[in-house]
Amino acid sequence: MIFNGICWRWGSQKMHHVSPFMRRVGQLLPSSGRTSPVLESIGFRSTCLEKGSEILGAGKTVRHVLTIGHGLAMRYRLLPDGSRQVIMFLAAGDICNPHIYPTVMDHGIAAVTAVRIDRFDCESLIGLSNSVVGLNQALWTLAEEQNAIMRNHITSLGRSDARARVIMLLKELSLRLSVAGGQAGPVFIPVTQSLLADAIGLTHIHFNRIIGDMGKRGIIATSRGGILVNSISKLEKLGEELVAAA
């Protein structure tokens, strides 16, 4: 399913849909940039992909800026033995490319759920960065947010015990999904337990044992399609208790 998403305007209800990526960019711009006619005119095309689809493959030259419009995806690398290491998860509003310039991917991106990919023209965004005040800074900020998440992930894998890794991952995903979805209260993470376990280097059995204990406390609830975080604040408190007991 491919459709043209060019008919949208900031602050108007007359639109096909608004790209979460451009919404996030607009929120980071100074007020003068948010209302720029040039920014308002940029269009994009959207493609809907099924769960498990490859969005970008390692070694592929990317000539468009791809962003997550809806759903959840993941960055990953395939290892020599054929196994896969999840690098990070991508939610609505996240950019798939390392930056807005044409580049060769050194890792792959796949759809964790059914996703909508919003595709922008690289040259159009590069041109905008030269004419819209604060756009370069906004794009840099979004890229740095992802880099910070990956640094935290590396630190967690290297220095945290299994329980802390689970808490940190669930906290990260629930916070990001709540922001992307504009929701408060319980947050559903549509990722299987086996994939979550793989992302933090645990066996499914070990991961299941840890979240089983969290379920007994009422912090989360499990289902076949993912995990429901009933209370982000309780999840954060559990993490604080773990640090205090260390």
Backbone as CSV, one residue per row, in Angstrom:
resi,resn,N_x,N_y,N_z,CA_x,CA_y,CA_z,C_x,C_y,C_z
1,MET,0.844,-1.191,0.000,0.000,0.000,0.000,0.880,1.241,0.000
2,ILE,0.820,2.058,-1.034,1.603,3.270,-1.129,0.662,4.423,-1.406
3,PHE,0.821,5.496,-0.673,-0.028,6.641,-0.935,0.767,7.923,-0.726
4,ASN,0.322,8.979,-1.373,1.016,10.247,-1.294,0.611,10.972,-0.025
5,GLY,1.586,11.364,0.771,1.286,12.051,2.018,1.617,13.524,1.967
6,ILE,1.553,14.112,0.768,2.021,15.479,0.610,1.044,16.514,1.152
7,CYS,-0.226,16.156,1.300,-1.245,17.143,1.683,-1.364,17.282,3.192
8,TRP,-0.460,18.016,3.780,-0.580,18.305,5.202,0.006,19.670,5.461
9,ARG,-0.448,20.312,6.520,0.050,21.625,6.900,0.144,21.700,8.420
10,TRP,1.158,22.386,8.905,1.271,22.578,10.342,0.057,23.347,10.849
11,GLY,-0.534,22.856,11.921,-1.627,23.564,12.562,-2.951,23.476,11.844
12,SER,-3.073,22.616,10.841,-4.328,22.506,10.101,-4.883,21.110,10.257
13,GLN,-6.190,20.988,10.244,-6.836,19.686,10.337,-7.016,19.054,8.962
14,LYS,-6.769,19.819,7.892,-6.961,19.305,6.540,-5.674,18.637,6.079
15,MET,-5.574,17.325,6.295,-4.348,16.609,5.984,-4.673,15.138,5.753
16,HIS,-3.803,14.460,5.018,-3.928,13.011,4.900,-3.363,12.374,6.169
17,HIS,-2.163,12.742,6.501,-1.578,12.387,7.784,-0.325,13.223,7.973
18,VAL,0.096,13.367,9.192,1.287,14.132,9.527,2.389,13.155,9.894
19,SER,3.562,13.346,9.333,4.675,12.479,9.679,5.129,12.761,11.105
20,PRO,5.176,11.742,11.972,5.677,11.943,13.341,7.098,12.501,13.355
21,PHE,7.894,12.139,12.352,9.263,12.647,12.258,9.267,14.161,12.095
22,MET,8.470,14.678,11.153,8.431,16.115,10.939,7.782,16.832,12.115
23,ARG,6.872,16.162,12.795,6.283,16.758,13.994,7.358,16.948,15.066
24,ARG,8.207,15.932,15.239,9.287,16.035,16.221,10.291,17.112,15.817
25,VAL,10.605,17.170,14.518,11.514,18.212,14.030,10.939,19.588,14.340
26,GLY,9.657,19.777,14.047,9.015,21.062,14.283,9.034,21.476,15.738
27,GLN,8.892,20.504,16.640,8.892,20.809,18.076,10.256,21.293,18.561
28,LEU,11.321,20.929,17.827,12.672,21.316,18.219,13.129,22.623,17.590
29,LEU,12.365,23.127,16.632,12.743,24.362,15.949,12.348,25.590,16.759
30,PRO,13.091,26.699,16.578,12.624,27.957,17.166,11.298,28.334,16.522
31,SER,10.530,29.173,17.166,9.178,29.486,16.688,9.156,29.988,15.257
32,SER,10.185,30.709,14.827,10.212,31.222,13.459,10.316,30.097,12.443
33,GLY,11.042,29.022,12.798,11.204,27.903,11.877,9.964,27.049,11.765
34,ARG,9.194,26.944,12.845,8.013,26.089,12.849,6.964,26.554,11.849
35,THR,6.916,27.850,11.606,5.891,28.398,10.710,6.446,28.719,9.325
36,SER,7.658,28.228,9.032,8.266,28.511,7.734,7.434,27.916,6.602
37,PRO,7.093,28.726,5.569,6.350,28.202,4.416,7.111,27.079,3.712
38,VAL,8.456,27.155,3.741,9.268,26.121,3.096,9.093,24.794,3.818
39,LEU,9.108,24.830,5.142,8.930,23.610,5.927,7.549,23.017,5.703
40,GLU,6.554,23.893,5.573,5.183,23.433,5.383,4.992,22.727,4.045
41,SER,5.849,23.048,3.072,5.620,22.547,1.713,6.222,21.173,1.444
42,ILE,7.098,20.683,2.319,7.773,19.419,2.029,6.794,18.251,2.083
43,GLY,6.907,17.375,1.121,6.028,16.211,1.077,6.795,14.925,1.309
44,PHE,6.081,13.827,1.421,6.704,12.524,1.637,5.773,11.447,1.107
45,ARG,6.333,10.289,0.892,5.541,9.138,0.477,5.616,8.082,1.568
46,SER,4.525,7.364,1.750,4.453,6.369,2.819,4.229,4.971,2.260
47,THR,4.901,4.010,2.853,4.761,2.610,2.473,4.450,1.788,3.718
48,CYS,3.465,0.918,3.634,3.117,0.036,4.750,3.757,-1.332,4.537
49,LEU,4.466,-1.824,5.547,5.157,-3.109,5.470,4.666,-4.037,6.568
50,GLU,4.677,-5.318,6.279,4.238,-6.308,7.251,5.324,-6.584,8.291
51,LYS,4.904,-7.133,9.405,5.822,-7.550,10.461,6.881,-8.489,9.892
52,GLY,8.137,-8.248,10.242,9.231,-9.087,9.776,9.865,-8.632,8.480
53,SER,9.282,-7.633,7.826,9.823,-7.150,6.556,11.151,-6.427,6.766
54,GLU,12.024,-6.546,5.777,13.274,-5.790,5.814,13.008,-4.374,5.332
55,ILE,13.405,-3.396,6.120,13.242,-1.995,5.753,14.489,-1.498,5.037
56,LEU,15.639,-1.780,5.613,16.927,-1.464,5.003,17.880,-2.619,5.276
57,GLY,18.637,-3.005,4.274,19.591,-4.087,4.448,21.007,-3.564,4.589
58,ALA,21.841,-4.289,5.309,23.246,-3.908,5.453,23.903,-3.890,4.078
59,GLY,24.690,-2.860,3.812,25.356,-2.718,2.528,24.536,-1.980,1.489
60,LYS,23.292,-1.675,1.812,22.414,-0.990,0.866,22.707,0.511,0.868
61,THR,22.769,1.093,-0.321,22.929,2.538,-0.444,21.567,3.203,-0.291
62,VAL,21.456,4.090,0.672,20.185,4.756,0.963,20.189,6.137,0.324
63,ARG,19.220,6.378,-0.541,19.136,7.658,-1.244,17.922,8.473,-0.822
64,HIS,17.157,7.968,0.145,16.031,8.701,0.712,16.148,8.664,2.230
65,VAL,15.530,9.598,2.885,15.468,9.591,4.346,14.222,8.816,4.744
66,LEU,14.417,7.691,5.416,13.308,6.842,5.845,13.058,7.041,7.335
67,THR,11.805,7.238,7.696,11.440,7.437,9.098,10.278,6.515,9.455
68,ILE,10.129,6.231,10.739,9.029,5.383,11.203,7.787,6.254,11.377
69,GLY,6.750,5.955,10.605,5.500,6.702,10.719,4.558,6.073,11.727
70,HIS,4.618,4.751,11.811,3.756,4.018,12.752,4.355,2.638,12.959
71,GLY,4.230,2.124,14.182,4.737,0.783,14.461,6.117,0.804,15.093
72,LEU,6.744,-0.362,15.117,8.028,-0.535,15.793,8.974,-1.310,14.885
73,ALA,10.226,-0.866,14.833,11.249,-1.533,14.029,12.493,-1.725,14.892
74,MET,13.513,-2.349,14.328,14.748,-2.542,15.091,15.963,-2.435,14.188
75,ARG,17.027,-1.883,14.743,18.338,-1.935,14.104,18.998,-3.241,14.550
76,TYR,19.700,-3.900,13.638,20.352,-5.155,14.014,21.575,-5.399,13.139
77,ARG,22.426,-6.283,13.607,23.565,-6.743,12.820,23.574,-8.259,12.807
78,LEU,23.882,-8.813,11.640,24.049,-10.257,11.516,25.502,-10.604,11.785
79,LEU,25.723,-11.599,12.639,27.064,-12.012,13.009,27.539,-13.139,12.094
80,PRO,28.857,-13.397,12.055,29.401,-14.431,11.168,28.768,-15.806,11.335
81,ASP,28.313,-16.135,12.549,27.711,-17.450,12.775,26.232,-17.491,12.389
82,GLY,25.731,-16.384,11.836,24.337,-16.339,11.403,23.377,-15.804,12.441
83,SER,23.869,-15.595,13.663,23.004,-15.050,14.711,22.821,-13.547,14.513
84,ARG,21.892,-12.979,15.242,21.550,-11.571,15.079,21.669,-10.838,16.410
85,GLN,22.257,-9.652,16.371,22.327,-8.804,17.562,21.453,-7.574,17.352
86,VAL,20.456,-7.417,18.210,19.610,-6.227,18.151,20.396,-5.049,18.711
87,ILE,20.457,-3.960,17.951,21.189,-2.773,18.389,20.280,-1.828,19.161
88,MET,19.098,-1.566,18.613,18.116,-0.731,19.300,16.782,-0.847,18.584
89,PHE,15.730,-0.430,19.259,14.396,-0.414,18.664,14.071,1.002,18.196
90,LEU,13.259,1.087,17.150,12.852,2.367,16.575,11.342,2.514,16.673
91,ALA,10.887,3.663,17.162,9.455,3.931,17.317,9.031,5.050,16.373
92,ALA,7.746,5.357,16.363,7.219,6.403,15.494,7.950,7.721,15.730
93,GLY,8.389,8.342,14.639,9.122,9.600,14.723,10.619,9.435,14.605
94,ASP,11.121,8.192,14.730,12.560,7.948,14.633,12.999,7.879,13.178
95,ILE,14.212,8.333,12.923,14.799,8.266,11.591,15.584,6.963,11.460
96,CYS,15.476,6.324,10.300,16.186,5.060,10.073,17.626,5.303,9.638
97,ASN,17.851,6.320,8.818,19.189,6.629,8.327,20.066,7.165,9.455
98,PRO,21.403,7.023,9.318,22.293,7.642,10.303,22.205,9.168,10.251
99,HIS,21.887,9.710,9.054,21.761,11.155,8.846,20.961,11.369,7.563
100,ILE,20.824,12.625,7.120,19.964,12.912,5.967,20.696,12.825,4.637
101,TYR,21.980,12.490,4.655,22.741,12.411,3.412,22.758,10.979,2.882
102,PRO,22.848,10.801,1.548,22.937,9.448,0.985,24.115,8.701,1.612
103,THR,23.908,7.455,1.983,24.949,6.710,2.681,24.761,5.214,2.460
104,VAL,25.783,4.432,2.813,25.712,2.976,2.747,25.491,2.454,4.166
105,MET,24.471,1.636,4.348,24.139,1.114,5.677,25.159,0.065,6.117
106,ASP,25.608,0.150,7.371,26.512,-0.870,7.913,25.769,-1.847,8.816
107,HIS,24.435,-1.733,8.847,23.595,-2.648,9.627,22.223,-2.700,8.965
108,GLY,21.368,-3.591,9.426,20.036,-3.719,8.849,18.961,-3.154,9.755
109,ILE,17.795,-2.891,9.168,16.625,-2.452,9.924,15.444,-3.296,9.474
110,ALA,14.720,-3.872,10.420,13.583,-4.739,10.109,12.363,-4.322,10.917
111,ALA,11.186,-4.662,10.396,9.926,-4.329,11.062,9.631,-5.335,12.170
112,VAL,9.485,-4.860,13.388,9.120,-5.716,14.520,7.616,-5.948,14.530
113,THR,6.868,-4.911,14.162,5.415,-4.998,13.986,5.109,-4.541,12.562
114,ALA,3.858,-4.542,12.182,3.492,-3.885,10.931,3.868,-2.410,11.075
115,VAL,4.489,-1.844,10.056,4.971,-0.467,10.156,4.542,0.360,8.950
116,ARG,4.508,1.664,9.164,4.375,2.605,8.058,5.681,3.378,7.974
117,ILE,6.302,3.357,6.815,7.553,4.064,6.606,7.271,5.337,5.820
118,ASP,7.652,6.481,6.377,7.519,7.765,5.691,8.855,8.094,5.036
119,ARG,8.818,8.305,3.722,10.054,8.489,2.949,10.163,9.923,2.437
120,PHE,11.267,10.563,2.783,11.541,11.932,2.348,12.708,11.937,1.363
121,ASP,12.723,12.912,0.487,13.813,13.065,-0.470,15.014,13.704,0.225
122,CYS,16.191,13.086,0.097,17.395,13.608,0.751,17.686,15.039,0.325
123,GLU,17.639,15.279,-0.988,17.978,16.605,-1.492,17.031,17.668,-0.958
124,SER,15.757,17.305,-0.793,14.784,18.270,-0.267,15.123,18.660,1.164
125,LEU,15.479,17.656,1.997,15.820,17.953,3.387,17.137,18.708,3.497
126,ILE,18.100,18.366,2.630,19.370,19.095,2.636,19.130,20.548,2.260
127,GLY,18.273,20.767,1.259,17.934,22.131,0.867,17.235,22.888,1.980
128,LEU,16.335,22.197,2.684,15.624,22.827,3.802,16.582,23.232,4.917
129,SER,17.600,22.396,5.138,18.537,22.677,6.228,19.301,23.975,5.998
130,ASN,19.357,24.415,4.745,20.044,25.664,4.422,19.122,26.874,4.480
131,SER,17.816,26.631,4.603,16.875,27.753,4.555,15.989,27.881,5.795
132,VAL,15.850,26.825,6.573,14.999,26.872,7.767,15.868,27.028,9.015
133,VAL,15.622,28.074,9.758,16.411,28.369,10.957,16.289,27.236,11.985
134,GLY,17.437,26.719,12.395,17.454,25.710,13.450,17.238,24.283,12.996
135,LEU,17.038,24.063,11.684,16.740,22.700,11.226,17.930,21.768,11.407
136,ASN,19.136,22.235,11.076,20.319,21.393,11.261,20.473,20.973,12.717
137,GLN,20.252,21.907,13.631,20.361,21.608,15.059,19.302,20.601,15.485
138,ALA,18.079,20.749,14.958,16.992,19.827,15.303,17.309,18.417,14.824
139,LEU,17.816,18.292,13.594,18.163,16.981,13.048,19.313,16.361,13.835
140,TRP,20.279,17.182,14.222,21.406,16.687,15.021,20.907,16.183,16.374
141,THR,19.975,16.923,16.974,19.430,16.532,18.279,18.736,15.178,18.204
142,LEU,17.946,14.953,17.144,17.255,13.671,16.986,18.248,12.530,16.816
143,ALA,19.314,12.777,16.037,20.336,11.744,15.845,21.066,11.459,17.153
144,GLU,21.347,12.502,17.923,22.063,12.336,19.187,21.212,11.597,20.214
145,GLU,19.891,11.771,20.158,19.002,11.029,21.056,19.156,9.526,20.828
146,GLN,19.220,9.123,19.550,19.409,7.700,19.248,20.785,7.226,19.701
147,ASN,21.814,8.060,19.489,23.156,7.686,19.929,23.201,7.491,21.440
148,ALA,22.490,8.334,22.178,22.456,8.217,23.639,21.791,6.910,24.064
149,ILE,20.722,6.530,23.365,20.039,5.270,23.669,20.981,4.092,23.439
150,MET,21.739,4.144,22.324,22.666,3.055,22.024,23.812,3.008,23.031
151,ARG,24.288,4.161,23.483,25.340,4.173,24.511,24.834,3.560,25.809
152,ASN,23.617,3.899,26.183,23.024,3.312,27.392,22.878,1.800,27.251
153,HIS,22.520,1.367,26.039,22.348,-0.068,25.783,23.677,-0.807,25.935
154,ILE,24.740,-0.225,25.382,26.067,-0.839,25.482,26.510,-0.912,26.940
155,THR,26.294,0.171,27.677,26.661,0.201,29.093,25.887,-0.845,29.884
156,SER,24.594,-0.968,29.580,23.754,-1.947,30.273,24.244,-3.363,30.022
157,LEU,24.578,-3.671,28.772,25.047,-5.016,28.437,26.365,-5.335,29.128
158,GLY,27.222,-4.322,29.254,28.549,-4.570,29.805,28.642,-4.509,31.314
159,ARG,27.743,-3.745,31.962,27.918,-3.483,33.385,26.735,-3.855,34.276
160,SER,25.575,-4.106,33.705,24.384,-4.357,34.526,24.079,-5.847,34.612
161,ASP,23.495,-6.261,35.748,23.086,-7.655,35.853,21.782,-7.858,35.079
162,ALA,21.343,-9.105,35.004,20.194,-9.445,34.161,18.936,-8.678,34.553
163,ARG,18.676,-8.590,35.837,17.463,-7.918,36.309,17.473,-6.437,35.926
164,ALA,18.628,-5.796,36.106,18.745,-4.377,35.760,18.580,-4.158,34.260
165,ARG,19.111,-5.074,33.458,18.968,-4.946,31.999,17.509,-4.977,31.582
166,VAL,16.749,-5.899,32.173,15.327,-6.020,31.835,14.586,-4.743,32.205
167,ILE,14.842,-4.239,33.403,14.164,-3.027,33.867,14.500,-1.849,32.964
168,MET,15.776,-1.692,32.620,16.201,-0.568,31.788,15.574,-0.629,30.404
169,LEU,15.506,-1.832,29.826,14.930,-1.968,28.488,13.434,-1.676,28.498
170,LEU,12.715,-2.246,29.464,11.273,-2.011,29.538,10.967,-0.541,29.829
171,LYS,11.774,0.070,30.667,11.583,1.491,30.973,11.813,2.332,29.720
172,GLU,12.906,2.065,29.013,13.209,2.826,27.793,12.085,2.718,26.777
173,LEU,11.654,1.488,26.494,10.628,1.284,25.472,9.283,1.866,25.888
174,SER,8.908,1.686,27.146,7.609,2.204,27.588,7.579,3.729,27.547
175,LEU,8.677,4.372,27.930,8.734,5.834,27.878,8.683,6.331,26.440
176,ARG,9.445,5.700,25.559,9.473,6.144,24.159,8.142,5.899,23.470
177,LEU,7.518,4.763,23.748,6.229,4.464,23.119,5.123,5.360,23.659
178,SER,5.205,5.729,24.930,4.181,6.619,25.488,4.277,8.001,24.864
179,VAL,5.502,8.454,24.596,5.698,9.753,23.942,5.253,9.687,22.490
180,ALA,5.653,8.619,21.790,5.296,8.477,20.375,3.794,8.372,20.186
181,GLY,3.133,7.706,21.116,1.689,7.524,20.995,0.876,8.598,21.668
182,GLY,1.554,9.513,22.364,0.860,10.583,23.059,-0.111,10.070,24.103
183,GLN,0.281,9.000,24.802,-0.624,8.373,25.756,-0.075,8.410,27.173
184,ALA,-0.971,8.331,28.130,-0.595,8.234,29.536,-1.147,6.923,30.077
185,GLY,-0.635,6.496,31.229,-1.129,5.257,31.803,-0.370,4.052,31.293
186,PRO,-0.983,2.861,31.339,-0.323,1.632,30.893,0.150,1.728,29.444
187,VAL,1.300,1.114,29.173,1.880,1.136,27.825,2.129,-0.292,27.369
188,PHE,1.638,-0.626,26.177,1.859,-1.966,25.634,3.090,-1.951,24.742
189,ILE,4.021,-2.847,25.023,5.229,-3.004,24.208,5.013,-4.205,23.291
190,PRO,4.794,-3.990,21.994,4.448,-5.080,21.081,5.660,-5.861,20.578
191,VAL,6.446,-6.372,21.505,7.653,-7.128,21.174,7.613,-8.442,21.935
192,THR,7.920,-9.542,21.274,7.894,-10.848,21.930,8.967,-10.934,23.004
193,GLN,8.721,-11.789,23.979,9.683,-11.959,25.062,11.021,-12.481,24.539
194,SER,10.985,-13.335,23.540,12.230,-13.890,23.001,13.075,-12.807,22.338
195,LEU,12.436,-11.865,21.639,13.184,-10.787,20.989,13.723,-9.801,22.022
196,LEU,12.932,-9.504,23.041,13.407,-8.630,24.116,14.599,-9.263,24.828
197,ALA,14.504,-10.567,25.081,15.607,-11.277,25.731,16.859,-11.230,24.869
198,ASP,16.683,-11.426,23.571,17.804,-11.397,22.632,18.474,-10.028,22.627
199,ALA,17.672,-8.972,22.745,18.204,-7.609,22.686,19.150,-7.300,23.838
200,ILE,18.974,-7.974,24.973,19.827,-7.701,26.140,20.675,-8.908,26.530
201,GLY,20.823,-9.847,25.611,21.749,-10.953,25.816,21.350,-11.965,26.862
202,LEU,20.040,-12.205,27.015,19.562,-13.194,27.976,18.867,-14.343,27.257
203,THR,18.822,-15.498,27.893,18.018,-16.590,27.352,16.549,-16.284,27.617
204,HIS,15.691,-16.895,26.829,14.253,-16.680,27.005,13.822,-17.130,28.399
205,ILE,14.384,-18.233,28.876,14.018,-18.767,30.195,14.388,-17.786,31.306
206,HIS,15.600,-17.245,31.229,16.060,-16.294,32.245,15.200,-15.029,32.220
207,PHE,14.931,-14.522,31.021,14.101,-13.325,30.873,12.706,-13.572,31.428
208,ASN,12.139,-14.722,31.096,10.787,-15.057,31.540,10.705,-15.148,33.066
209,ARG,11.762,-15.654,33.688,11.787,-15.763,35.149,11.752,-14.368,35.794
210,ILE,12.491,-13.438,35.218,12.557,-12.082,35.772,11.231,-11.350,35.612
211,ILE,10.645,-11.406,34.417,9.385,-10.684,34.220,8.230,-11.382,34.939
212,GLY,8.407,-12.690,35.209,7.393,-13.396,35.988,7.283,-12.806,37.382
213,ASP,8.437,-12.486,37.967,8.453,-11.863,39.291,7.851,-10.461,39.233
214,MET,8.134,-9.732,38.160,7.581,-8.383,38.000,6.072,-8.445,37.798
215,GLY,5.614,-9.516,37.154,4.178,-9.691,36.961,3.460,-9.933,38.271
216,LYS,4.092,-10.690,39.178,3.495,-10.956,40.489,3.343,-9.673,41.301
217,ARG,4.208,-8.710,41.042,4.145,-7.427,41.744,3.126,-6.479,41.107
218,GLY,2.581,-6.875,39.977,1.604,-6.033,39.298,2.200,-4.929,38.454
219,ILE,3.519,-4.964,38.255,4.180,-3.915,37.477,3.922,-4.102,35.990
220,ILE,3.899,-5.369,35.551,3.658,-5.674,34.143,2.645,-6.806,34.026
221,ALA,2.176,-7.007,32.814,1.340,-8.165,32.484,1.820,-8.664,31.132
222,THR,1.907,-9.966,30.977,2.418,-10.527,29.728,1.288,-11.057,28.854
223,SER,1.562,-11.065,27.565,0.639,-11.652,26.599,1.479,-12.263,25.491
224,ARG,0.835,-12.969,24.594,1.572,-13.633,23.523,2.251,-12.620,22.595
225,GLY,1.638,-11.456,22.447,2.173,-10.471,21.506,3.069,-9.416,22.106
226,GLY,3.305,-9.461,23.420,4.155,-8.443,24.017,3.973,-8.335,25.513
227,ILE,4.347,-7.189,26.046,4.294,-6.935,27.484,3.574,-5.621,27.746
228,LEU,2.654,-5.635,28.695,1.957,-4.423,29.109,2.611,-3.901,30.383
229,VAL,3.157,-2.703,30.313,3.723,-2.054,31.495,2.590,-1.286,32.164
230,ASN,2.134,-1.791,33.300,0.996,-1.177,33.994,1.335,0.171,34.607
231,SER,2.572,0.310,35.070,2.974,1.551,35.730,4.453,1.822,35.479
232,ILE,4.738,2.877,34.712,6.130,3.244,34.464,6.788,3.700,35.761
233,SER,6.036,4.388,36.609,6.597,4.875,37.879,7.007,3.716,38.784
234,LYS,6.212,2.644,38.814,6.570,1.468,39.616,7.796,0.772,39.034
235,LEU,7.907,0.791,37.712,9.072,0.205,37.052,10.324,0.997,37.427
236,GLU,10.206,2.321,37.421,11.328,3.175,37.802,11.704,2.962,39.267
237,LYS,10.709,2.816,40.126,10.963,2.598,41.551,11.692,1.282,41.779
238,LEU,11.303,0.253,41.021,11.969,-1.041,41.138,13.435,-0.915,40.749
239,GLY,13.706,-0.134,39.709,15.084,0.098,39.296,15.882,0.822,40.365
240,GLU,15.254,1.801,41.014,15.915,2.543,42.088,16.214,1.629,43.273
241,GLU,15.288,0.734,43.587,15.494,-0.209,44.692,16.663,-1.140,44.386
242,LEU,16.767,-1.526,43.129,17.844,-2.425,42.719,19.198,-1.739,42.860
243,VAL,19.258,-0.465,42.476,20.504,0.298,42.597,20.872,0.487,44.066
244,ALA,19.872,0.794,44.892,20.122,1.024,46.319,20.619,-0.234,47.028
245,ALA,20.165,-1.392,46.543,20.539,-2.657,47.182,21.898,-3.165,46.714
246,ALA,22.419,-2.571,45.648,23.691,-3.048,45.082,24.870,-2.705,45.992
